[in-house]
Amino acid sequence: MARFPMDHDPVVGHCQFADGAMRPVYDDGKRQYVIDDDGYRVHGVWRIPEDEPDLPLIVPAGEDPKNQGRNA
């Protein structure tokens, strides 16, 4: 029996760990967690939200992004 009830926390995905176990990832509204072998919550970012924006393109001043990777 798990030490923390997850009755109301939705499963947002699954994550495979190094030991081969596939564990459900829960979201308690503030952060994500999985349940370890001893029944304790392990908080972390287990699944990246799909609605995250793409990283911005950073171009140093004076460079044209269209010419990146080309010899001038």
N, CA, C and O atoms as a CHARMM CRD file, in Angstrom:
* protein
*
  288
    1    1 MET  N      0.84300  -1.19200   0.00000 PROA 1      0.00000
    2    1 MET  CA     0.00000   0.00000   0.00000 PROA 1      0.00000
    3    1 MET  C      0.87700   1.24100   0.00000 PROA 1      0.00000
    4    1 MET  O      1.85100   1.31800   0.75000 PROA 1      0.00000
    5    2 ALA  N      0.53900   2.20400  -0.83100 PROA 2      0.00000
    6    2 ALA  CA     1.32400   3.43400  -0.93100 PROA 2      0.00000
    7    2 ALA  C      1.16500   4.27400   0.32500 PROA 2      0.00000
    8    2 ALA  O      0.10800   4.27300   0.95700 PROA 2      0.00000
    9    3 ARG  N      2.19600   4.97200   0.67100 PROA 3      0.00000
   10    3 ARG  CA     2.18000   5.80600   1.87300 PROA 3      0.00000
   11    3 ARG  C      1.37300   7.08800   1.66500 PROA 3      0.00000
   12    3 ARG  O      0.90400   7.69000   2.63100 PROA 3      0.00000
   13    4 PHE  N      1.21200   7.50400   0.41600 PROA 4      0.00000
   14    4 PHE  CA     0.45000   8.70800   0.10900 PROA 4      0.00000
   15    4 PHE  C     -0.68000   8.34900  -0.84000 PROA 4      0.00000
   16    4 PHE  O     -0.42900   7.77200  -1.89800 PROA 4      0.00000
   17    5 PRO  N     -1.92300   8.67600  -0.49000 PROA 5      0.00000
   18    5 PRO  CA    -3.02600   8.36700  -1.40700 PROA 5      0.00000
   19    5 PRO  C     -2.96500   9.26000  -2.64200 PROA 5      0.00000
   20    5 PRO  O     -2.70100  10.45800  -2.53600 PROA 5      0.00000
   21    6 MET  N     -3.20700   8.68100  -3.79900 PROA 6      0.00000
   22    6 MET  CA    -3.20600   9.43200  -5.04800 PROA 6      0.00000
   23    6 MET  C     -4.60000   9.46800  -5.65500 PROA 6      0.00000
   24    6 MET  O     -4.74000   9.68100  -6.85900 PROA 6      0.00000
   25    7 ASP  N     -5.62000   9.26800  -4.85600 PROA 7      0.00000
   26    7 ASP  CA    -6.98200   9.13100  -5.36300 PROA 7      0.00000
   27    7 ASP  C     -7.40700  10.30900  -6.24400 PROA 7      0.00000
   28    7 ASP  O     -8.12900  10.12200  -7.22300 PROA 7      0.00000
   29    8 HSD  N     -6.96400  11.51600  -5.89800 PROA 8      0.00000
   30    8 HSD  CA    -7.45900  12.69500  -6.58800 PROA 8      0.00000
   31    8 HSD  C     -6.44400  13.31100  -7.53500 PROA 8      0.00000
   32    8 HSD  O     -6.77300  14.25200  -8.25700 PROA 8      0.00000
   33    9 ASP  N     -5.23200  12.80700  -7.54900 PROA 9      0.00000
   34    9 ASP  CA    -4.20700  13.36000  -8.43200 PROA 9      0.00000
   35    9 ASP  C     -4.23000  12.61700  -9.76500 PROA 9      0.00000
   36    9 ASP  O     -4.11600  11.39200  -9.79800 PROA 9      0.00000
   37   10 PRO  N     -4.37900  13.36300 -10.87000 PROA 10     0.00000
   38   10 PRO  CA    -4.47000  12.70400 -12.17600 PROA 10     0.00000
   39   10 PRO  C     -3.11700  12.17600 -12.65100 PROA 10     0.00000
   40   10 PRO  O     -2.06900  12.74800 -12.35100 PROA 10     0.00000
   41   11 VAL  N     -3.16300  11.08900 -13.38700 PROA 11     0.00000
   42   11 VAL  CA    -1.97700  10.56000 -14.04400 PROA 11     0.00000
   43   11 VAL  C     -1.78500  11.36200 -15.32300 PROA 11     0.00000
   44   11 VAL  O     -2.68700  11.42500 -16.15800 PROA 11     0.00000
   45   12 VAL  N     -0.60500  11.97900 -15.48300 PROA 12     0.00000
   46   12 VAL  CA    -0.34300  12.81000 -16.66200 PROA 12     0.00000
   47   12 VAL  C      0.56200  12.10000 -17.66300 PROA 12     0.00000
   48   12 VAL  O      0.86100  12.64400 -18.72600 PROA 12     0.00000
   49   13 GLY  N      0.99500  10.90000 -17.33200 PROA 13     0.00000
   50   13 GLY  CA     1.83400  10.14100 -18.25000 PROA 13     0.00000
   51   13 GLY  C      2.54300   9.01900 -17.51500 PROA 13     0.00000
   52   13 GLY  O      2.23600   8.72100 -16.36100 PROA 13     0.00000
   53   14 HSD  N      3.48500   8.40800 -18.19400 PROA 14     0.00000
   54   14 HSD  CA     4.28100   7.32900 -17.62100 PROA 14     0.00000
   55   14 HSD  C      5.74300   7.57400 -17.96100 PROA 14     0.00000
   56   14 HSD  O      6.06000   8.18400 -18.98300 PROA 14     0.00000
   57   15 CYS  N      6.63000   7.09400 -17.09800 PROA 15     0.00000
   58   15 CYS  CA     8.05800   7.28600 -17.29700 PROA 15     0.00000
   59   15 CYS  C      8.78100   5.99500 -16.96000 PROA 15     0.00000
   60   15 CYS  O      8.53600   5.39300 -15.91400 PROA 15     0.00000
   61   16 GLN  N      9.68100   5.56600 -17.85600 PROA 16     0.00000
   62   16 GLN  CA    10.45200   4.36600 -17.59600 PROA 16     0.00000
   63   16 GLN  C     11.74300   4.74600 -16.88600 PROA 16     0.00000
   64   16 GLN  O     12.44500   5.66700 -17.30300 PROA 16     0.00000
   65   17 PHE  N     12.05100   4.02900 -15.80900 PROA 17     0.00000
   66   17 PHE  CA    13.21800   4.32800 -14.99400 PROA 17     0.00000
   67   17 PHE  C     14.34900   3.36600 -15.30500 PROA 17     0.00000
   68   17 PHE  O     14.15900   2.39000 -16.03200 PROA 17     0.00000
   69   18 ALA  N     15.52200   3.63700 -14.75900 PROA 18     0.00000
   70   18 ALA  CA    16.72600   2.85100 -15.04100 PROA 18     0.00000
   71   18 ALA  C     16.57000   1.38000 -14.67200 PROA 18     0.00000
   72   18 ALA  O     17.19500   0.51100 -15.28000 PROA 18     0.00000
   73   19 ASP  N     15.73200   1.10400 -13.67200 PROA 19     0.00000
   74   19 ASP  CA    15.53000  -0.29000 -13.27400 PROA 19     0.00000
   75   19 ASP  C     14.54200  -1.01900 -14.18700 PROA 19     0.00000
   76   19 ASP  O     14.24400  -2.19500 -13.97600 PROA 19     0.00000
   77   20 GLY  N     14.04100  -0.31600 -15.19700 PROA 20     0.00000
   78   20 GLY  CA    13.11300  -0.91100 -16.15000 PROA 20     0.00000
   79   20 GLY  C     11.65500  -0.73800 -15.77800 PROA 20     0.00000
   80   20 GLY  O     10.77000  -1.04300 -16.57800 PROA 20     0.00000
   81   21 ALA  N     11.39400  -0.25000 -14.56900 PROA 21     0.00000
   82   21 ALA  CA    10.01100  -0.06100 -14.12700 PROA 21     0.00000
   83   21 ALA  C      9.36800   1.10700 -14.86400 PROA 21     0.00000
   84   21 ALA  O      9.97800   2.16200 -15.03700 PROA 21     0.00000
   85   22 MET  N      8.13300   0.90300 -15.29200 PROA 22     0.00000
   86   22 MET  CA     7.34700   1.96000 -15.91100 PROA 22     0.00000
   87   22 MET  C      6.39500   2.47000 -14.83500 PROA 22     0.00000
   88   22 MET  O      5.50100   1.74900 -14.39200 PROA 22     0.00000
   89   23 ARG  N      6.59500   3.71800 -14.42000 PROA 23     0.00000
   90   23 ARG  CA     5.79800   4.26000 -13.32200 PROA 23     0.00000
   91   23 ARG  C      4.87500   5.36700 -13.82400 PROA 23     0.00000
   92   23 ARG  O      5.25500   6.13600 -14.70700 PROA 23     0.00000
   93   24 PRO  N      3.66400   5.45300 -13.26600 PROA 24     0.00000
   94   24 PRO  CA     2.78600   6.56300 -13.61900 PROA 24     0.00000
   95   24 PRO  C      3.31900   7.86500 -13.02400 PROA 24     0.00000
   96   24 PRO  O      3.88100   7.87700 -11.92900 PROA 24     0.00000
   97   25 VAL  N      3.13500   8.94700 -13.75500 PROA 25     0.00000
   98   25 VAL  CA     3.52100  10.27700 -13.30100 PROA 25     0.00000
   99   25 VAL  C      2.24400  10.99600 -12.90100 PROA 25     0.00000
  100   25 VAL  O      1.30800  11.10100 -13.69400 PROA 25     0.00000
  101   26 TYR  N      2.20500  11.49300 -11.66700 PROA 26     0.00000
  102   26 TYR  CA     1.03700  12.19700 -11.13300 PROA 26     0.00000
  103   26 TYR  C      1.31500  13.69400 -11.09900 PROA 26     0.00000
  104   26 TYR  O      2.46800  14.12200 -11.05500 PROA 26     0.00000
  105   27 ASP  N      0.23800  14.48600 -11.11900 PROA 27     0.00000
  106   27 ASP  CA     0.34300  15.93600 -10.99200 PROA 27     0.00000
  107   27 ASP  C     -0.61900  16.36800  -9.90300 PROA 27     0.00000
  108   27 ASP  O     -1.82700  16.15600 -10.00700 PROA 27     0.00000
  109   28 ASP  N     -0.07100  16.98000  -8.84600 PROA 28     0.00000
  110   28 ASP  CA    -0.91100  17.39600  -7.72800 PROA 28     0.00000
  111   28 ASP  C     -1.38000  18.84200  -7.85900 PROA 28     0.00000
  112   28 ASP  O     -1.91200  19.41300  -6.90700 PROA 28     0.00000
  113   29 GLY  N     -1.18400  19.43300  -9.03300 PROA 29     0.00000
  114   29 GLY  CA    -1.60300  20.80700  -9.26400 PROA 29     0.00000
  115   29 GLY  C     -0.48500  21.80200  -9.05000 PROA 29     0.00000
  116   29 GLY  O     -0.58200  22.94100  -9.50700 PROA 29     0.00000
  117   30 LYS  N      0.57300  21.40100  -8.36800 PROA 30     0.00000
  118   30 LYS  CA     1.72200  22.26300  -8.12900 PROA 30     0.00000
  119   30 LYS  C      2.98100  21.69200  -8.75800 PROA 30     0.00000
  120   30 LYS  O      3.80500  22.43000  -9.30000 PROA 30     0.00000
  121   31 ARG  N      3.12600  20.37600  -8.68500 PROA 31     0.00000
  122   31 ARG  CA     4.31600  19.72300  -9.22000 PROA 31     0.00000
  123   31 ARG  C      4.01100  18.26700  -9.54100 PROA 31     0.00000
  124   31 ARG  O      2.96200  17.73700  -9.17300 PROA 31     0.00000
  125   32 GLN  N      4.94700  17.63600 -10.23400 PROA 32     0.00000
  126   32 GLN  CA     4.78000  16.24900 -10.64500 PROA 32     0.00000
  127   32 GLN  C      5.51700  15.33600  -9.68000 PROA 32     0.00000
  128   32 GLN  O      6.47600  15.74400  -9.02300 PROA 32     0.00000
  129   33 TYR  N      5.05500  14.09600  -9.60600 PROA 33     0.00000
  130   33 TYR  CA     5.74400  13.11700  -8.77300 PROA 33     0.00000
  131   33 TYR  C      5.46700  11.71000  -9.26000 PROA 33     0.00000
  132   33 TYR  O      4.49400  11.45800  -9.97200 PROA 33     0.00000
  133   34 VAL  N      6.33800  10.80000  -8.86400 PROA 34     0.00000
  134   34 VAL  CA     6.14900   9.37100  -9.06600 PROA 34     0.00000
  135   34 VAL  C      6.23200   8.72700  -7.68700 PROA 34     0.00000
  136   34 VAL  O      6.68500   9.34900  -6.72600 PROA 34     0.00000
  137   35 ILE  N      5.79500   7.48600  -7.60100 PROA 35     0.00000
  138   35 ILE  CA     5.86400   6.74100  -6.34700 PROA 35     0.00000
  139   35 ILE  C      7.02900   5.76200  -6.45800 PROA 35     0.00000
  140   35 ILE  O      7.08100   4.96000  -7.39100 PROA 35     0.00000
  141   36 ASP  N      7.96800   5.82600  -5.50200 PROA 36     0.00000
  142   36 ASP  CA     9.12600   4.92300  -5.56600 PROA 36     0.00000
  143   36 ASP  C      8.76600   3.53500  -5.03700 PROA 36     0.00000
  144   36 ASP  O      7.62600   3.28900  -4.64400 PROA 36     0.00000
  145   37 ASP  N      9.74000   2.64100  -5.03100 PROA 37     0.00000
  146   37 ASP  CA     9.50200   1.25400  -4.61800 PROA 37     0.00000
  147   37 ASP  C      9.03300   1.13400  -3.17500 PROA 37     0.00000
  148   37 ASP  O      8.37400   0.15800  -2.81700 PROA 37     0.00000
  149   38 ASP  N      9.36800   2.12200  -2.33900 PROA 38     0.00000
  150   38 ASP  CA     8.96900   2.09400  -0.93400 PROA 38     0.00000
  151   38 ASP  C      7.64200   2.80700  -0.67800 PROA 38     0.00000
  152   38 ASP  O      7.18200   2.87400   0.46200 PROA 38     0.00000
  153   39 GLY  N      7.02900   3.34000  -1.73300 PROA 39     0.00000
  154   39 GLY  CA     5.73100   3.98700  -1.59100 PROA 39     0.00000
  155   39 GLY  C      5.78900   5.46600  -1.28200 PROA 39     0.00000
  156   39 GLY  O      4.77800   6.05400  -0.89700 PROA 39     0.00000
  157   40 TYR  N      6.95900   6.08600  -1.44400 PROA 40     0.00000
  158   40 TYR  CA     7.09500   7.51800  -1.17700 PROA 40     0.00000
  159   40 TYR  C      7.04800   8.31200  -2.47400 PROA 40     0.00000
  160   40 TYR  O      7.43200   7.82200  -3.53600 PROA 40     0.00000
  161   41 ARG  N      6.56900   9.55200  -2.36600 PROA 41     0.00000
  162   41 ARG  CA     6.55100  10.45200  -3.51100 PROA 41     0.00000
  163   41 ARG  C      7.97300  10.92100  -3.81500 PROA 41     0.00000
  164   41 ARG  O      8.74800  11.23800  -2.91300 PROA 41     0.00000
  165   42 VAL  N      8.29200  10.95700  -5.09600 PROA 42     0.00000
  166   42 VAL  CA     9.55500  11.52700  -5.55200 PROA 42     0.00000
  167   42 VAL  C      9.18200  12.62600  -6.53800 PROA 42     0.00000
  168   42 VAL  O      8.75200  12.35300  -7.65900 PROA 42     0.00000
  169   43 HSD  N      9.35600  13.89200  -6.09700 PROA 43     0.00000
  170   43 HSD  CA     8.96900  15.02900  -6.93200 PROA 43     0.00000
  171   43 HSD  C     10.06200  15.35200  -7.93200 PROA 43     0.00000
  172   43 HSD  O     11.24900  15.16500  -7.66600 PROA 43     0.00000
  173   44 GLY  N      9.64100  15.83700  -9.08200 PROA 44     0.00000
  174   44 GLY  CA    10.56500  16.23600 -10.13500 PROA 44     0.00000
  175   44 GLY  C      9.79200  16.60300 -11.37500 PROA 44     0.00000
  176   44 GLY  O      8.56100  16.58700 -11.37400 PROA 44     0.00000
  177   45 VAL  N     10.49400  16.93000 -12.42200 PROA 45     0.00000
  178   45 VAL  CA     9.86000  17.20000 -13.71300 PROA 45     0.00000
  179   45 VAL  C     10.04200  15.93400 -14.53700 PROA 45     0.00000
  180   45 VAL  O     11.07500  15.72300 -15.17100 PROA 45     0.00000
  181   46 TRP  N      9.02800  15.11300 -14.51000 PROA 46     0.00000
  182   46 TRP  CA     9.08400  13.82100 -15.17900 PROA 46     0.00000
  183   46 TRP  C      8.57400  13.90600 -16.60500 PROA 46     0.00000
  184   46 TRP  O      9.00700  13.14000 -17.46600 PROA 46     0.00000
  185   47 ARG  N      7.67200  14.81500 -16.85900 PROA 47     0.00000
  186   47 ARG  CA     7.10600  14.97900 -18.20100 PROA 47     0.00000
  187   47 ARG  C      7.10600  16.46900 -18.51400 PROA 47     0.00000
  188   47 ARG  O      6.60100  17.27700 -17.73400 PROA 47     0.00000
  189   48 ILE  N      7.67100  16.82400 -19.65400 PROA 48     0.00000
  190   48 ILE  CA     7.68400  18.22300 -20.07700 PROA 48     0.00000
  191   48 ILE  C      6.30500  18.55200 -20.64800 PROA 48     0.00000
  192   48 ILE  O      5.81500  17.84600 -21.52900 PROA 48     0.00000
  193   49 PRO  N      5.67700  19.62300 -20.14900 PROA 49     0.00000
  194   49 PRO  CA     4.35900  19.99100 -20.68600 PROA 49     0.00000
  195   49 PRO  C      4.43300  20.27000 -22.18300 PROA 49     0.00000
  196   49 PRO  O      5.37200  20.90600 -22.66200 PROA 49     0.00000
  197   50 GLU  N      3.43700  19.79000 -22.91000 PROA 50     0.00000
  198   50 GLU  CA     3.42600  19.95400 -24.35800 PROA 50     0.00000
  199   50 GLU  C      3.19000  21.39600 -24.78300 PROA 50     0.00000
  200   50 GLU  O      3.53300  21.76700 -25.90600 PROA 50     0.00000
  201   51 ASP  N      2.61600  22.21100 -23.91500 PROA 51     0.00000
  202   51 ASP  CA     2.32100  23.58000 -24.30300 PROA 51     0.00000
  203   51 ASP  C      3.48100  24.53200 -24.03400 PROA 51     0.00000
  204   51 ASP  O      3.30700  25.74800 -24.11800 PROA 51     0.00000
  205   52 GLU  N      4.66500  24.00100 -23.71000 PROA 52     0.00000
  206   52 GLU  CA     5.83700  24.84800 -23.52000 PROA 52     0.00000
  207   52 GLU  C      6.23900  25.45900 -24.86100 PROA 52     0.00000
  208   52 GLU  O      6.25400  24.76100 -25.87500 PROA 52     0.00000
  209   53 PRO  N      6.56200  26.73700 -24.87800 PROA 53     0.00000
  210   53 PRO  CA     6.97700  27.35200 -26.14000 PROA 53     0.00000
  211   53 PRO  C      8.36100  26.85400 -26.55300 PROA 53     0.00000
  212   53 PRO  O      9.14500  26.39800 -25.72000 PROA 53     0.00000
  213   54 ASP  N      8.64900  26.95100 -27.85400 PROA 54     0.00000
  214   54 ASP  CA     9.97800  26.60900 -28.34800 PROA 54     0.00000
  215   54 ASP  C     10.98700  27.60200 -27.78800 PROA 54     0.00000
  216   54 ASP  O     10.64800  28.74700 -27.49000 PROA 54     0.00000
  217   55 LEU  N     12.21300  27.15600 -27.65000 PROA 55     0.00000
  218   55 LEU  CA    13.25900  28.04700 -27.18300 PROA 55     0.00000
  219   55 LEU  C     13.50400  29.13700 -28.21500 PROA 55     0.00000
  220   55 LEU  O     13.40900  28.88600 -29.41600 PROA 55     0.00000
  221   56 PRO  N     13.82000  30.35400 -27.75400 PROA 56     0.00000
  222   56 PRO  CA    14.05600  31.44300 -28.70000 PROA 56     0.00000
  223   56 PRO  C     15.38100  31.26000 -29.43700 PROA 56     0.00000
  224   56 PRO  O     16.30700  30.63600 -28.92000 PROA 56     0.00000
  225   57 LEU  N     15.46000  31.80600 -30.64100 PROA 57     0.00000
  226   57 LEU  CA    16.69300  31.81500 -31.40300 PROA 57     0.00000
  227   57 LEU  C     17.48800  33.02200 -30.95300 PROA 57     0.00000
  228   57 LEU  O     17.00200  34.15000 -31.02700 PROA 57     0.00000
  229   58 ILE  N     18.71000  32.79700 -30.48600 PROA 58     0.00000
  230   58 ILE  CA    19.56700  33.88700 -30.01700 PROA 58     0.00000
  231   58 ILE  C     20.65300  34.11300 -31.05100 PROA 58     0.00000
  232   58 ILE  O     21.44700  33.22000 -31.34700 PROA 58     0.00000
  233   59 VAL  N     20.67700  35.31900 -31.59400 PROA 59     0.00000
  234   59 VAL  CA    21.64700  35.68100 -32.62200 PROA 59     0.00000
  235   59 VAL  C     22.47500  36.84200 -32.08700 PROA 59     0.00000
  236   59 VAL  O     21.92100  37.87600 -31.71300 PROA 59     0.00000
  237   60 PRO  N     23.80000  36.68200 -32.04800 PROA 60     0.00000
  238   60 PRO  CA    24.63700  37.80200 -31.59700 PROA 60     0.00000
  239   60 PRO  C     24.42300  39.04300 -32.46100 PROA 60     0.00000
  240   60 PRO  O     24.12700  38.93400 -33.65100 PROA 60     0.00000
  241   61 ALA  N     24.57300  40.21100 -31.86400 PROA 61     0.00000
  242   61 ALA  CA    24.37300  41.47100 -32.58000 PROA 61     0.00000
  243   61 ALA  C     25.29500  41.54600 -33.78900 PROA 61     0.00000
  244   61 ALA  O     26.47200  41.19300 -33.70500 PROA 61     0.00000
  245   62 GLY  N     24.76500  41.99900 -34.89400 PROA 62     0.00000
  246   62 GLY  CA    25.55600  42.18600 -36.09900 PROA 62     0.00000
  247   62 GLY  C     25.59200  40.97500 -37.01000 PROA 62     0.00000
  248   62 GLY  O     26.16900  41.04800 -38.09400 PROA 62     0.00000
  249   63 GLU  N     24.99000  39.85800 -36.60200 PROA 63     0.00000
  250   63 GLU  CA    24.97200  38.66400 -37.45300 PROA 63     0.00000
  251   63 GLU  C     23.58600  38.47500 -38.03800 PROA 63     0.00000
  252   63 GLU  O     22.57600  38.76200 -37.39500 PROA 63     0.00000
  253   64 ASP  N     23.55600  37.98800 -39.26400 PROA 64     0.00000
  254   64 ASP  CA    22.30400  37.70300 -39.93800 PROA 64     0.00000
  255   64 ASP  C     21.99800  36.21500 -39.74400 PROA 64     0.00000
  256   64 ASP  O     22.79800  35.37400 -40.15400 PROA 64     0.00000
  257   65 PRO  N     20.86200  35.86800 -39.13200 PROA 65     0.00000
  258   65 PRO  CA    20.56300  34.45000 -38.89000 PROA 65     0.00000
  259   65 PRO  C     20.44400  33.64500 -40.17700 PROA 65     0.00000
  260   65 PRO  O     20.57900  32.42200 -40.14100 PROA 65     0.00000
  261   66 LYS  N     20.19800  34.28200 -41.30000 PROA 66     0.00000
  262   66 LYS  CA    20.08400  33.57900 -42.58000 PROA 66     0.00000
  263   66 LYS  C     21.44200  33.09400 -43.07700 PROA 66     0.00000
  264   66 LYS  O     21.51800  32.16600 -43.88300 PROA 66     0.00000
  265   67 ASN  N     22.52100  33.72800 -42.59100 PROA 67     0.00000
  266   67 ASN  CA    23.86900  33.38600 -43.06100 PROA 67     0.00000
  267   67 ASN  C     24.62000  32.49700 -42.09000 PROA 67     0.00000
  268   67 ASN  O     25.81700  32.27700 -42.27400 PROA 67     0.00000
  269   68 GLN  N     23.97000  31.98200 -41.07300 PROA 68     0.00000
  270   68 GLN  CA    24.66300  31.12500 -40.10100 PROA 68     0.00000
  271   68 GLN  C     25.11700  29.84500 -40.78600 PROA 68     0.00000
  272   68 GLN  O     24.36100  29.23100 -41.53900 PROA 68     0.00000
  273   69 GLY  N     26.35100  29.45000 -40.52100 PROA 69     0.00000
  274   69 GLY  CA    26.88200  28.22600 -41.07200 PROA 69     0.00000
  275   69 GLY  C     27.46800  28.36700 -42.46900 PROA 69     0.00000
  276   69 GLY  O     27.95700  27.39000 -43.03600 PROA 69     0.00000
  277   70 ARG  N     27.42600  29.55300 -43.02200 PROA 70     0.00000
  278   70 ARG  CA    27.98800  29.80300 -44.35400 PROA 70     0.00000
  279   70 ARG  C     29.27700  30.59800 -44.23100 PROA 70     0.00000
  280   70 ARG  O     29.42400  31.41200 -43.32000 PROA 70     0.00000
  281   71 ASN  N     30.18700  30.37300 -45.12100 PROA 71     0.00000
  282   71 ASN  CA    31.40600  31.17200 -45.16300 PROA 71     0.00000
  283   71 ASN  C     31.10100  32.48200 -45.87400 PROA 71     0.00000
  284   71 ASN  O     30.44200  32.49200 -46.91300 PROA 71     0.00000
  285   72 ALA  N     31.57400  33.56800 -45.32200 PROA 72     0.00000
  286   72 ALA  CA    31.29000  34.88300 -45.91400 PROA 72     0.00000
  287   72 ALA  C     32.18000  35.18200 -47.09200 PROA 72     0.00000
  288   72 ALA  O     32.06500  36.24800 -47.69700 PROA 72     0.00000
